[in-house]
Amino acid sequence: MRDDIDKERKFMLKAWAKREAQVSAMVESTVGMVGDLHGIMGQAMPEISAIEEPPLLEGKAA
């Protein structure tokens, strides 16, 4: 039973690491795209609050 738990833990940690990498890549590309649009449009581009102010993680202060 211990071996099964260890195998499951290893699998889940690997899956979570993959998902975290995917989320990081998505966030980086989104922020880059917004930066490019700011460069093209300048002040004409409306502010996007979700990009400008990253949300606080639960239980952590800025």
PDB file with one MODEL, atoms N, CA, C and O in Angstrom:
MODEL        1
ATOM      1  N   MET A   1       0.832  -1.187   0.000  1.00  0.00           N
ATOM      2  CA  MET A   1       0.000   0.000   0.000  1.00  0.00           C
ATOM      3  C   MET A   1       0.882   1.259   0.000  1.00  0.00           C
ATOM      4  O   MET A   1       0.576   2.235  -0.684  1.00  0.00           O
ATOM      5  N   ARG A   2       1.961   1.228   0.761  1.00  0.00           N
ATOM      6  CA  ARG A   2       2.872   2.376   0.817  1.00  0.00           C
ATOM      7  C   ARG A   2       3.447   2.667  -0.576  1.00  0.00           C
ATOM      8  O   ARG A   2       3.570   3.825  -0.973  1.00  0.00           O
ATOM      9  N   ASP A   3       3.795   1.609  -1.307  1.00  0.00           N
ATOM     10  CA  ASP A   3       4.334   1.797  -2.654  1.00  0.00           C
ATOM     11  C   ASP A   3       3.311   2.461  -3.570  1.00  0.00           C
ATOM     12  O   ASP A   3       3.659   3.323  -4.378  1.00  0.00           O
ATOM     13  N   ASP A   4       2.054   2.059  -3.442  1.00  0.00           N
ATOM     14  CA  ASP A   4       0.993   2.664  -4.251  1.00  0.00           C
ATOM     15  C   ASP A   4       0.857   4.153  -3.953  1.00  0.00           C
ATOM     16  O   ASP A   4       0.705   4.968  -4.863  1.00  0.00           O
ATOM     17  N   ILE A   5       0.915   4.496  -2.678  1.00  0.00           N
ATOM     18  CA  ILE A   5       0.810   5.910  -2.292  1.00  0.00           C
ATOM     19  C   ILE A   5       1.998   6.696  -2.831  1.00  0.00           C
ATOM     20  O   ILE A   5       1.832   7.801  -3.346  1.00  0.00           O
ATOM     21  N   ASP A   6       3.189   6.131  -2.715  1.00  0.00           N
ATOM     22  CA  ASP A   6       4.385   6.814  -3.218  1.00  0.00           C
ATOM     23  C   ASP A   6       4.317   7.016  -4.732  1.00  0.00           C
ATOM     24  O   ASP A   6       4.689   8.074  -5.240  1.00  0.00           O
ATOM     25  N   LYS A   7       3.843   6.000  -5.447  1.00  0.00           N
ATOM     26  CA  LYS A   7       3.703   6.118  -6.901  1.00  0.00           C
ATOM     27  C   LYS A   7       2.685   7.194  -7.267  1.00  0.00           C
ATOM     28  O   LYS A   7       2.909   7.995  -8.175  1.00  0.00           O
ATOM     29  N   GLU A   8       1.562   7.201  -6.547  1.00  0.00           N
ATOM     30  CA  GLU A   8       0.528   8.204  -6.814  1.00  0.00           C
ATOM     31  C   GLU A   8       1.053   9.607  -6.520  1.00  0.00           C
ATOM     32  O   GLU A   8       0.804  10.533  -7.293  1.00  0.00           O
ATOM     33  N   ARG A   9       1.775   9.774  -5.414  1.00  0.00           N
ATOM     34  CA  ARG A   9       2.341  11.076  -5.054  1.00  0.00           C
ATOM     35  C   ARG A   9       3.309  11.551  -6.146  1.00  0.00           C
ATOM     36  O   ARG A   9       3.267  12.711  -6.557  1.00  0.00           O
ATOM     37  N   LYS A  10       4.165  10.661  -6.605  1.00  0.00           N
ATOM     38  CA  LYS A  10       5.131  11.006  -7.651  1.00  0.00           C
ATOM     39  C   LYS A  10       4.402  11.431  -8.929  1.00  0.00           C
ATOM     40  O   LYS A  10       4.770  12.421  -9.560  1.00  0.00           O
ATOM     41  N   PHE A  11       3.374  10.678  -9.300  1.00  0.00           N
ATOM     42  CA  PHE A  11       2.598  11.006 -10.494  1.00  0.00           C
ATOM     43  C   PHE A  11       1.928  12.372 -10.366  1.00  0.00           C
ATOM     44  O   PHE A  11       1.971  13.181 -11.293  1.00  0.00           O
ATOM     45  N   MET A  12       1.305  12.624  -9.207  1.00  0.00           N
ATOM     46  CA  MET A  12       0.591  13.890  -9.013  1.00  0.00           C
ATOM     47  C   MET A  12       1.556  15.070  -8.991  1.00  0.00           C
ATOM     48  O   MET A  12       1.249  16.119  -9.558  1.00  0.00           O
ATOM     49  N   LEU A  13       2.704  14.925  -8.355  1.00  0.00           N
ATOM     50  CA  LEU A  13       3.684  16.012  -8.335  1.00  0.00           C
ATOM     51  C   LEU A  13       4.162  16.341  -9.745  1.00  0.00           C
ATOM     52  O   LEU A  13       4.345  17.508 -10.090  1.00  0.00           O
ATOM     53  N   LYS A  14       4.359  15.314 -10.550  1.00  0.00           N
ATOM     54  CA  LYS A  14       4.776  15.530 -11.936  1.00  0.00           C
ATOM     55  C   LYS A  14       3.668  16.233 -12.724  1.00  0.00           C
ATOM     56  O   LYS A  14       3.942  17.143 -13.506  1.00  0.00           O
ATOM     57  N   ALA A  15       2.426  15.815 -12.519  1.00  0.00           N
ATOM     58  CA  ALA A  15       1.291  16.440 -13.216  1.00  0.00           C
ATOM     59  C   ALA A  15       1.133  17.894 -12.795  1.00  0.00           C
ATOM     60  O   ALA A  15       0.884  18.755 -13.639  1.00  0.00           O
ATOM     61  N   TRP A  16       1.274  18.179 -11.501  1.00  0.00           N
ATOM     62  CA  TRP A  16       1.147  19.557 -11.016  1.00  0.00           C
ATOM     63  C   TRP A  16       2.265  20.435 -11.561  1.00  0.00           C
ATOM     64  O   TRP A  16       2.029  21.587 -11.924  1.00  0.00           O
ATOM     65  N   ALA A  17       3.467  19.906 -11.619  1.00  0.00           N
ATOM     66  CA  ALA A  17       4.591  20.676 -12.159  1.00  0.00           C
ATOM     67  C   ALA A  17       4.337  21.027 -13.624  1.00  0.00           C
ATOM     68  O   ALA A  17       4.640  22.136 -14.063  1.00  0.00           O
ATOM     69  N   LYS A  18       3.785  20.084 -14.370  1.00  0.00           N
ATOM     70  CA  LYS A  18       3.470  20.337 -15.777  1.00  0.00           C
ATOM     71  C   LYS A  18       2.407  21.422 -15.902  1.00  0.00           C
ATOM     72  O   LYS A  18       2.532  22.315 -16.740  1.00  0.00           O
ATOM     73  N   ARG A  19       1.372  21.354 -15.085  1.00  0.00           N
ATOM     74  CA  ARG A  19       0.309  22.368 -15.121  1.00  0.00           C
ATOM     75  C   ARG A  19       0.839  23.739 -14.717  1.00  0.00           C
ATOM     76  O   ARG A  19       0.478  24.748 -15.323  1.00  0.00           O
ATOM     77  N   GLU A  20       1.694  23.783 -13.697  1.00  0.00           N
ATOM     78  CA  GLU A  20       2.276  25.057 -13.277  1.00  0.00           C
ATOM     79  C   GLU A  20       3.098  25.671 -14.405  1.00  0.00           C
ATOM     80  O   GLU A  20       3.056  26.883 -14.614  1.00  0.00           O
ATOM     81  N   ALA A  21       3.841  24.848 -15.129  1.00  0.00           N
ATOM     82  CA  ALA A  21       4.626  25.342 -16.256  1.00  0.00           C
ATOM     83  C   ALA A  21       3.709  25.887 -17.348  1.00  0.00           C
ATOM     84  O   ALA A  21       4.011  26.916 -17.951  1.00  0.00           O
ATOM     85  N   GLN A  22       2.598  25.210 -17.604  1.00  0.00           N
ATOM     86  CA  GLN A  22       1.651  25.679 -18.613  1.00  0.00           C
ATOM     87  C   GLN A  22       1.030  27.010 -18.206  1.00  0.00           C
ATOM     88  O   GLN A  22       0.897  27.911 -19.034  1.00  0.00           O
ATOM     89  N   VAL A  23       0.652  27.138 -16.945  1.00  0.00           N
ATOM     90  CA  VAL A  23       0.056  28.385 -16.461  1.00  0.00           C
ATOM     91  C   VAL A  23       1.074  29.515 -16.535  1.00  0.00           C
ATOM     92  O   VAL A  23       0.735  30.623 -16.951  1.00  0.00           O
ATOM     93  N   SER A  24       2.306  29.254 -16.141  1.00  0.00           N
ATOM     94  CA  SER A  24       3.347  30.281 -16.205  1.00  0.00           C
ATOM     95  C   SER A  24       3.573  30.743 -17.640  1.00  0.00           C
ATOM     96  O   SER A  24       3.703  31.941 -17.893  1.00  0.00           O
ATOM     97  N   ALA A  25       3.621  29.811 -18.570  1.00  0.00           N
ATOM     98  CA  ALA A  25       3.811  30.168 -19.973  1.00  0.00           C
ATOM     99  C   ALA A  25       2.645  31.008 -20.485  1.00  0.00           C
ATOM    100  O   ALA A  25       2.853  31.966 -21.229  1.00  0.00           O
ATOM    101  N   MET A  26       1.424  30.658 -20.095  1.00  0.00           N
ATOM    102  CA  MET A  26       0.252  31.415 -20.520  1.00  0.00           C
ATOM    103  C   MET A  26       0.284  32.833 -19.958  1.00  0.00           C
ATOM    104  O   MET A  26       0.008  33.795 -20.674  1.00  0.00           O
ATOM    105  N   VAL A  27       0.619  32.959 -18.679  1.00  0.00           N
ATOM    106  CA  VAL A  27       0.667  34.281 -18.051  1.00  0.00           C
ATOM    107  C   VAL A  27       1.745  35.135 -18.705  1.00  0.00           C
ATOM    108  O   VAL A  27       1.512  36.307 -19.002  1.00  0.00           O
ATOM    109  N   GLU A  28       2.915  34.562 -18.931  1.00  0.00           N
ATOM    110  CA  GLU A  28       4.004  35.313 -19.555  1.00  0.00           C
ATOM    111  C   GLU A  28       3.626  35.781 -20.956  1.00  0.00           C
ATOM    112  O   GLU A  28       3.910  36.923 -21.320  1.00  0.00           O
ATOM    113  N   SER A  29       2.997  34.925 -21.743  1.00  0.00           N
ATOM    114  CA  SER A  29       2.628  35.322 -23.098  1.00  0.00           C
ATOM    115  C   SER A  29       1.519  36.368 -23.089  1.00  0.00           C
ATOM    116  O   SER A  29       1.510  37.269 -23.927  1.00  0.00           O
ATOM    117  N   THR A  30       0.583  36.254 -22.144  1.00  0.00           N
ATOM    118  CA  THR A  30      -0.492  37.243 -22.037  1.00  0.00           C
ATOM    119  C   THR A  30       0.061  38.601 -21.640  1.00  0.00           C
ATOM    120  O   THR A  30      -0.310  39.621 -22.220  1.00  0.00           O
ATOM    121  N   VAL A  31       0.944  38.615 -20.655  1.00  0.00           N
ATOM    122  CA  VAL A  31       1.548  39.878 -20.225  1.00  0.00           C
ATOM    123  C   VAL A  31       2.375  40.475 -21.359  1.00  0.00           C
ATOM    124  O   VAL A  31       2.361  41.689 -21.561  1.00  0.00           O
ATOM    125  N   GLY A  32       3.085  39.645 -22.090  1.00  0.00           N
ATOM    126  CA  GLY A  32       3.859  40.128 -23.231  1.00  0.00           C
ATOM    127  C   GLY A  32       2.971  40.731 -24.307  1.00  0.00           C
ATOM    128  O   GLY A  32       3.303  41.767 -24.883  1.00  0.00           O
ATOM    129  N   MET A  33       1.844  40.086 -24.578  1.00  0.00           N
ATOM    130  CA  MET A  33       0.914  40.597 -25.581  1.00  0.00           C
ATOM    131  C   MET A  33       0.341  41.941 -25.147  1.00  0.00           C
ATOM    132  O   MET A  33       0.222  42.858 -25.959  1.00  0.00           O
ATOM    133  N   VAL A  34      -0.014  42.061 -23.871  1.00  0.00           N
ATOM    134  CA  VAL A  34      -0.548  43.325 -23.366  1.00  0.00           C
ATOM    135  C   VAL A  34       0.521  44.408 -23.465  1.00  0.00           C
ATOM    136  O   VAL A  34       0.217  45.546 -23.823  1.00  0.00           O
ATOM    137  N   GLY A  35       1.767  44.067 -23.151  1.00  0.00           N
ATOM    138  CA  GLY A  35       2.859  45.027 -23.287  1.00  0.00           C
ATOM    139  C   GLY A  35       3.036  45.480 -24.726  1.00  0.00           C
ATOM    140  O   GLY A  35       3.252  46.664 -24.984  1.00  0.00           O
ATOM    141  N   ASP A  36       2.945  44.545 -25.664  1.00  0.00           N
ATOM    142  CA  ASP A  36       3.037  44.898 -27.083  1.00  0.00           C
ATOM    143  C   ASP A  36       1.903  45.837 -27.485  1.00  0.00           C
ATOM    144  O   ASP A  36       2.124  46.818 -28.195  1.00  0.00           O
ATOM    145  N   LEU A  37       0.691  45.532 -27.028  1.00  0.00           N
ATOM    146  CA  LEU A  37      -0.449  46.392 -27.356  1.00  0.00           C
ATOM    147  C   LEU A  37      -0.299  47.780 -26.742  1.00  0.00           C
ATOM    148  O   LEU A  37      -0.656  48.775 -27.372  1.00  0.00           O
ATOM    149  N   HIS A  38       0.227  47.858 -25.517  1.00  0.00           N
ATOM    150  CA  HIS A  38       0.488  49.167 -24.905  1.00  0.00           C
ATOM    151  C   HIS A  38       1.490  49.942 -25.752  1.00  0.00           C
ATOM    152  O   HIS A  38       1.349  51.150 -25.939  1.00  0.00           O
ATOM    153  N   GLY A  39       2.502  49.245 -26.263  1.00  0.00           N
ATOM    154  CA  GLY A  39       3.498  49.893 -27.107  1.00  0.00           C
ATOM    155  C   GLY A  39       2.905  50.415 -28.401  1.00  0.00           C
ATOM    156  O   GLY A  39       3.299  51.480 -28.876  1.00  0.00           O
ATOM    157  N   ILE A  40       1.975  49.689 -28.970  1.00  0.00           N
ATOM    158  CA  ILE A  40       1.350  50.092 -30.231  1.00  0.00           C
ATOM    159  C   ILE A  40       0.308  51.182 -30.008  1.00  0.00           C
ATOM    160  O   ILE A  40       0.286  52.182 -30.726  1.00  0.00           O
ATOM    161  N   MET A  41      -0.553  50.989 -29.013  1.00  0.00           N
ATOM    162  CA  MET A  41      -1.687  51.890 -28.816  1.00  0.00           C
ATOM    163  C   MET A  41      -1.394  53.036 -27.858  1.00  0.00           C
ATOM    164  O   MET A  41      -2.077  54.059 -27.889  1.00  0.00           O
ATOM    165  N   GLY A  42      -0.399  52.874 -27.021  1.00  0.00           N
ATOM    166  CA  GLY A  42      -0.079  53.923 -26.056  1.00  0.00           C
ATOM    167  C   GLY A  42      -1.217  54.146 -25.080  1.00  0.00           C
ATOM    168  O   GLY A  42      -1.811  53.195 -24.573  1.00  0.00           O
ATOM    169  N   GLN A  43      -1.516  55.406 -24.823  1.00  0.00           N
ATOM    170  CA  GLN A  43      -2.542  55.765 -23.841  1.00  0.00           C
ATOM    171  C   GLN A  43      -3.958  55.443 -24.320  1.00  0.00           C
ATOM    172  O   GLN A  43      -4.893  55.458 -23.519  1.00  0.00           O
ATOM    173  N   ALA A  44      -4.131  55.153 -25.607  1.00  0.00           N
ATOM    174  CA  ALA A  44      -5.460  54.835 -26.133  1.00  0.00           C
ATOM    175  C   ALA A  44      -5.958  53.473 -25.641  1.00  0.00           C
ATOM    176  O   ALA A  44      -7.155  53.189 -25.680  1.00  0.00           O
ATOM    177  N   MET A  45      -5.040  52.649 -25.185  1.00  0.00           N
ATOM    178  CA  MET A  45      -5.448  51.329 -24.711  1.00  0.00           C
ATOM    179  C   MET A  45      -6.010  51.436 -23.296  1.00  0.00           C
ATOM    180  O   MET A  45      -5.377  52.013 -22.412  1.00  0.00           O
ATOM    181  N   PRO A  46      -7.196  50.879 -23.087  1.00  0.00           N
ATOM    182  CA  PRO A  46      -7.779  50.923 -21.738  1.00  0.00           C
ATOM    183  C   PRO A  46      -6.969  50.058 -20.772  1.00  0.00           C
ATOM    184  O   PRO A  46      -6.308  49.101 -21.174  1.00  0.00           O
ATOM    185  N   GLU A  47      -7.035  50.416 -19.505  1.00  0.00           N
ATOM    186  CA  GLU A  47      -6.348  49.636 -18.477  1.00  0.00           C
ATOM    187  C   GLU A  47      -7.072  48.304 -18.276  1.00  0.00           C
ATOM    188  O   GLU A  47      -8.300  48.239 -18.325  1.00  0.00           O
ATOM    189  N   ILE A  48      -6.317  47.279 -18.056  1.00  0.00           N
ATOM    190  CA  ILE A  48      -6.876  45.956 -17.781  1.00  0.00           C
ATOM    191  C   ILE A  48      -6.479  45.616 -16.353  1.00  0.00           C
ATOM    192  O   ILE A  48      -5.336  45.242 -16.088  1.00  0.00           O
ATOM    193  N   SER A  49      -7.429  45.747 -15.439  1.00  0.00           N
ATOM    194  CA  SER A  49      -7.111  45.603 -14.017  1.00  0.00           C
ATOM    195  C   SER A  49      -6.557  44.219 -13.674  1.00  0.00           C
ATOM    196  O   SER A  49      -5.714  44.101 -12.785  1.00  0.00           O
ATOM    197  N   ALA A  50      -7.009  43.192 -14.351  1.00  0.00           N
ATOM    198  CA  ALA A  50      -6.524  41.844 -14.053  1.00  0.00           C
ATOM    199  C   ALA A  50      -5.048  41.687 -14.398  1.00  0.00           C
ATOM    200  O   ALA A  50      -4.355  40.861 -13.805  1.00  0.00           O
ATOM    201  N   ILE A  51      -4.566  42.475 -15.352  1.00  0.00           N
ATOM    202  CA  ILE A  51      -3.159  42.416 -15.741  1.00  0.00           C
ATOM    203  C   ILE A  51      -2.330  43.376 -14.902  1.00  0.00           C
ATOM    204  O   ILE A  51      -1.213  43.049 -14.499  1.00  0.00           O
ATOM    205  N   GLU A  52      -2.865  44.542 -14.643  1.00  0.00           N
ATOM    206  CA  GLU A  52      -2.116  45.580 -13.943  1.00  0.00           C
ATOM    207  C   GLU A  52      -1.884  45.246 -12.479  1.00  0.00           C
ATOM    208  O   GLU A  52      -0.831  45.577 -11.934  1.00  0.00           O
ATOM    209  N   GLU A  53      -2.841  44.600 -11.834  1.00  0.00           N
ATOM    210  CA  GLU A  53      -2.738  44.295 -10.409  1.00  0.00           C
ATOM    211  C   GLU A  53      -2.893  42.794 -10.208  1.00  0.00           C
ATOM    212  O   GLU A  53      -4.012  42.283 -10.182  1.00  0.00           O
ATOM    213  N   PRO A  54      -1.776  42.084 -10.066  1.00  0.00           N
ATOM    214  CA  PRO A  54      -1.895  40.637  -9.882  1.00  0.00           C
ATOM    215  C   PRO A  54      -2.630  40.314  -8.585  1.00  0.00           C
ATOM    216  O   PRO A  54      -2.419  40.982  -7.572  1.00  0.00           O
ATOM    217  N   PRO A  55      -3.480  39.311  -8.606  1.00  0.00           N
ATOM    218  CA  PRO A  55      -4.238  38.964  -7.394  1.00  0.00           C
ATOM    219  C   PRO A  55      -3.307  38.428  -6.313  1.00  0.00           C
ATOM    220  O   PRO A  55      -2.288  37.801  -6.602  1.00  0.00           O
ATOM    221  N   LEU A  56      -3.676  38.684  -5.078  1.00  0.00           N
ATOM    222  CA  LEU A  56      -2.909  38.152  -3.957  1.00  0.00           C
ATOM    223  C   LEU A  56      -3.234  36.677  -3.788  1.00  0.00           C
ATOM    224  O   LEU A  56      -4.377  36.253  -3.961  1.00  0.00           O
ATOM    225  N   LEU A  57      -2.229  35.915  -3.454  1.00  0.00           N
ATOM    226  CA  LEU A  57      -2.467  34.512  -3.161  1.00  0.00           C
ATOM    227  C   LEU A  57      -3.125  34.410  -1.798  1.00  0.00           C
ATOM    228  O   LEU A  57      -2.820  35.179  -0.887  1.00  0.00           O
ATOM    229  N   GLU A  58      -4.010  33.475  -1.674  1.00  0.00           N
ATOM    230  CA  GLU A  58      -4.738  33.314  -0.419  1.00  0.00           C
ATOM    231  C   GLU A  58      -3.757  33.099   0.732  1.00  0.00           C
ATOM    232  O   GLU A  58      -2.886  32.232   0.679  1.00  0.00           O
ATOM    233  N   GLY A  59      -3.924  33.913   1.770  1.00  0.00           N
ATOM    234  CA  GLY A  59      -3.086  33.768   2.943  1.00  0.00           C
ATOM    235  C   GLY A  59      -1.760  34.491   2.878  1.00  0.00           C
ATOM    236  O   GLY A  59      -0.973  34.420   3.822  1.00  0.00           O
ATOM    237  N   LYS A  60      -1.491  35.193   1.774  1.00  0.00           N
ATOM    238  CA  LYS A  60      -0.223  35.909   1.639  1.00  0.00           C
ATOM    239  C   LYS A  60      -0.493  37.377   1.383  1.00  0.00           C
ATOM    240  O   LYS A  60      -1.356  37.723   0.575  1.00  0.00           O
ATOM    241  N   ALA A  61       0.227  38.227   2.054  1.00  0.00           N
ATOM    242  CA  ALA A  61       0.105  39.672   1.856  1.00  0.00           C
ATOM    243  C   ALA A  61       1.196  40.145   0.919  1.00  0.00           C
ATOM    244  O   ALA A  61       2.227  39.490   0.764  1.00  0.00           O
ATOM    245  N   ALA A  62       0.960  41.291   0.293  1.00  0.00           N
ATOM    246  CA  ALA A  62       1.939  41.836  -0.647  1.00  0.00           C
ATOM    247  C   ALA A  62       3.124  42.425   0.065  1.00  0.00           C
ATOM    248  O   ALA A  62       4.045  42.928  -0.579  1.00  0.00           O
TER     249      ALA A  62
ENDMDL
END
